[in-house]
Amino acid sequence: MPVPAGSRFTAVVLGQPRQFCCPGCQAVAESIVAGGLEHYYQHRSDNSANPEALPRQLQDELALYDRSDVQQTFVRHAGDLAETTLLVEGISCAACGWLIEKHLRNLPGVAEARLNLSNHRLLLNWHDKQLPLSRLLAELRQIGYAAHPYQPDQAAEQLASENRSALRRLGVAGLLWFQAMMATMATWPEFNIDLSPELHTILRWVALFLTIPIVFYSCAPFFKGAARDLRTRHLTMDVSVSLAIGLAFGAGIWTAITGSGELYFDTVGMFALFLLTGRYLERRARERTAAATAQLVNLLPASCLRLDAAGRSERILLSELQCGDTVQVLPGAVIPADGRIVEGRSSVDESLLTGEYLPQPRRVGERVTGGTLNVESTLNVEVEALGHDSRLSAIVRLLERAQTEKPRLAEIADRASQWFLLFSLLAAAAIGLWWWHLDPARAFWIVLAMLVATCPCALSLATPTALTAATGTLHKLGLLVTRGHVLEGLNQIDTVIFDKTGTLTEGRLTLRSIRPLGSLPADRCLALAAALENRSEHPIARAFGRTATPAEDVQSVPGLGLE
């Protein structure tokens, strides 16, 4: 707004006239004076802080992830979309996953956000030209979660650290609860223990001090979660749990001071112990499922034999291997990467991928998959795909997608738990008001009992834990679940179609009969065959058993046998 030349703007501040540059500043000063706030500037102890400068170090750190050279190792591009996997810290329950996904999906430019609760990995698809990665990381920080690019070693260390922390909180709650319960029970009139007033007072204070670590250490995740829920306006069981524990602990302090009423310290410890145990069991179930998926990646060898231009082999780390290299795969070795056979002929055990327990013949020009087993003879393979582009990684992504996708049952449980919690809080408030008019002395204790009894633990913990445990069990049985909705649809299946013999057979061959074609007796034929087969890695060879005198100089002829 233009200011006419020669204009003067004044206002009386702290009893003295002050000059201002424009009518806007003059109006602000007059408003401060009118509100009685002008003395603030005399008593403040430091200069005002610049809000933009407070998180500057964090902003600079997150901005590094927007550089293309940094993103090269963990961001993949497909058209206009970028995709990455982040490891998220601070996840305590299934509600965290709902909050993270909902918050990110509401951002313009985010196409998909799926969190795998089993391993705390967040799969993001977004328009990187519209929304920088640093903004996504900052948004996660604002709702209480730190995220960084997924690295296997760092992820394992983080999960182990969180496990130790959860176990320590559980141990502290369990140990101190037993002690607090004994001190509290001694004061109960039902036990009719003749205690002196001094000893009665001592036991009350002992129970109080024993409960303090339970509330402020073991239950800290509940209070942090409740604060985050209130900040993001999203109700979870952390809110009701924190209210119940906080009110019960406060009531116990009042009783310890006044000497009248119930202590409730044993209730606080028991409630905390049961909730922490449930969350710990849920965490372990998710980790077992994640570990079963990670075992697929561990099928790849740590090193391999790379051939140079002269045909000489050199053992290198798998991380040093590049597309276009030629690797030598010896009999009995695992193929290190997807590729094409350029020399040799052998049989390859592909049961991991196809379910077929018998090795399949492979020759020059045919493709093999990393993680499968070379059975008979040496192969030279030209590497065509590594790491994220390999077929094995694609299978792992399918399994992780199944873990991140929420079945309809889990979504219903999430919504139901929120409405149930809201109804419980409103009902507790209404009943508290009713009892306040009816019998004020009992109102607080009735509200407290309602908060404890109506905690939606079953809805919040049981459903995701059951689904995760079921997926992990199926994986151990050899069934790979690639869609999250499969489990809730199993009860509607009326027809099963098997497309390969490997699905119906166990792969353990046995010798049923021996028919000699010459003059040698059957036992002698078996001994000779066993001596040859002991030098083979083929599954059929195991049916002949072991012999004390294996054959020497055995040559494997793929597709024909041994000589």
RAZI-V296188 format. One line per field, one symbol per residue. ss: DSSP state (@ for helix, = for strand, . for the rest). burial: b if it has 9 or more other ideal C-beta (glycine too) atoms within 8 Angstrom, else e. Layout:
BEGIN
ss = ???
burial = ???
END
This chain:
BEGIN
ss = ........=====..=====..@@@@@@@@@@@@.....@@@@.......@@@@.@@@@@@@@@@@.@@@@...====..=========....@@@@@@@@@@@@....=======....======......@@@@@@@@@@...====..@@@@@@@@@@@@@@@@@@@@@@@@@@@@@@@@@@...@@@.....@@@@@@@@@@@@@@@@@@@@@@.@@@@@@@@@@@@@....@@@@@@@@@@@@@@@@@@@@@@......@@@@@@@@@@@@@@@@@@@@@@@@@@@@@@@@@.....=====.....=====@@@.....====....=...======..====.@@@@.....===....==....==....=======.@@@.@@@@@@@@@@@@@@...@@@@@@@@@@@@@@@@@@@@@@@@@@@@@@@.@@@@@@@@@@@@@@...@@@@@@@@@@@@@@@@@@@@..........@@@@@@........@@@..................@@@@@@@@@@@@.....@@@@@@...........==...==.
burial = eeeeeeeebbbebeeeebebebbebbeebbebbeeeebeeeeeeeeeeeeeeeeeeebbeebebbbeeebbeeebeeeeebbbbbbbbbebebbbbbbbbbbbbbebeebeebbbbbbbbbbbbbbbbeebebbbbbbbbbebebebebbeeebbeebbeebbeebbebbebbbebbebbbebbbbbeeeeeeebeeeebbebbbbbbebbebbbebbbbbbbbbbebbeebebebbbbbbbbbbbbbbebbbbbbeeeeeebbbbbbbbbbbebbbbbbbbbebbbbbbebbbebbebbeeebbbbeeeeeeeebebeebeeebbbbbebebbbbbbbbbeebbbbbbbbbbbbbbebbbbeeeeebbbbbbbbbbbbbbbbbbbeeebbbbebbebbbbbbbbebebbbebbebbbebbbebbebbbebbbebeeeeeeebbbbbbebbbebbbbebbbbbbbebbbbbbebbeeeebbeebbbbbeeeeeeeeeeeeebeeeebeeeeeeeebeeeeeeeebbbbbbbbbbbbebbebeebeebeeebeebebebeeebe
END
